[in-house]
Amino acid sequence: MILIIGYKVLSVDDGYEYEAPKIEYSEEERQHILKKEITAPIILWWTPFTGEPGRYRTCGTVQCFFTINRLYKDHPKTKVLLFYGTDMKVNDLPLPRHPHEEWGLLHEESPKNNFLFSHREMMLVFNHTCTFRRESDYPITTQYLESLEWLESTKYMVTTSKKNEYLSELAPLIYTHSDCDVPSDRDNLVRRIMEHMRVDSYGLCVHNKDLPKHLVDPIQGMEHEDFYQLNAKYKFSFSFENAICNDYITEKLWRPLMLGSVPVVMGSPRVRDYLPDNHSAIIVDDFKSVEELVNFLKFLNENDEEYEKYLQWKRTGITNKVLLDIMKNRDFGIKDTWKSGQQNFIEGFECFVCKRIHENTQRLENEEETLHFQADENHYGCPAPQKFDKFGNKVPHTYWHYEWYQKLHQAKAMKYFVDNNLSYSQEKFQEKIKEFHSDGSYF
């Protein structure tokens, strides 16, 4: 029997707070699991992400046993422990770590959710990774892109002449966000643009226009056909991510591209590599100032021929070979995968790790050198957040900068205990954090 006692929030006097799951097992249950005959390598989700109590799954020509049951941690067939980034807790590492034990990370979400993985020290503890970064072992940069056919669709497109007519009641730009004051400081940039140009802001952030009631829900509303039709009426859509990191690209880019509303992009510094062609989006970082960006948007708004160059790809098709190749070779689906028989990226990553385990097993049997798998900061690492000052220049973002450095100190402490294979108490972890905290400054 597994008994979950509960969750307790532990607070330390230097401002660090984290949740500690307390789980107790009976010795009888533990011994039963350890003696259980499992005929395939075991992959254990240490964070109970999938809810899978235990089952075999075939991955191509090989098979693994997947489970969230922590009693399998010491089972002789357990090879890899997987962690879901958002749910990973600093005081819940499975230490000491067995010599043969490898760790894997799946973290598709924004660095805003957990800045731990923005740091080299944290990423070095993993052997297998699945993140939005192209450098990760199983990259899912296109996790929000349904298909190329969906992206090229002209179902919702509105002609430029019709968009011009809508300008009597609508602004040229639309902004729809309800997650406010985020690390990218996007709300502040929108406010500065609003000083020079009309923007319709429908979300809770910088709100100045109301959505119809049936579209207000930030999750269901954004996928509603009526919202698609509304968004498509706008010449431009702000595609501003909540955090800036290489290859972090969400539906905020893909949706306006699909709808035929030219995206104004602030997000991944490498976003060009994934655009349909080299003239399909406006990149904020290409402009020296807010005024320069606004002047260009005004120019396009008043010159239909130049504006329509940004929509030409919708008629001629996607020409970006990088994007075409990625989508051609992608082995996971996004929407209704259970209908199409496709695997989702979670299942894809599980099988990727499973195949790696079997490859090294085969190498051992053939008396060949086994492959060593090691993650590094390029598998996720994201820079410290910045904000826009009154002149539109980027400077350290005081609140989020502090949060980012807090996680750096936690990452250093975690790596110390992992490298030395030491279990630790709350007090020991706090002491180690303070050591690193006293060694550096925040800015």
Secondary structure by P-SEA (a helix, b strand, c coil): cccccbbbbbbccccbbbbbbbbbbbaaaaaaaaacccccbbbbcccccccccbbbbbcccbbbbbbccccccccccccbbbbcccccccccccccccccbbbbbbbccccccccccccaaaaaaccccccccccccccccccccccccccccccccccaaaaaaaccccccbbbbbcccccccaaaaaaaaaaacbbbbbccccccccccccccccaaaaaacaaaaaaaaaccbbbbccccccccccccccaaaaaaccccccccccccccccccccccccccccccaaaaaaaaaaaaaccccccccccccccccccaaaaaaaaacccccccccccccccaaaaaaaaaaaaaaaaaaaaaaccbbbbbbbcccccccccbbbbcccccccccaaaaaaaaaaaaaaaaaaaaaaacccccaaaaaaaaaaaaaacccc
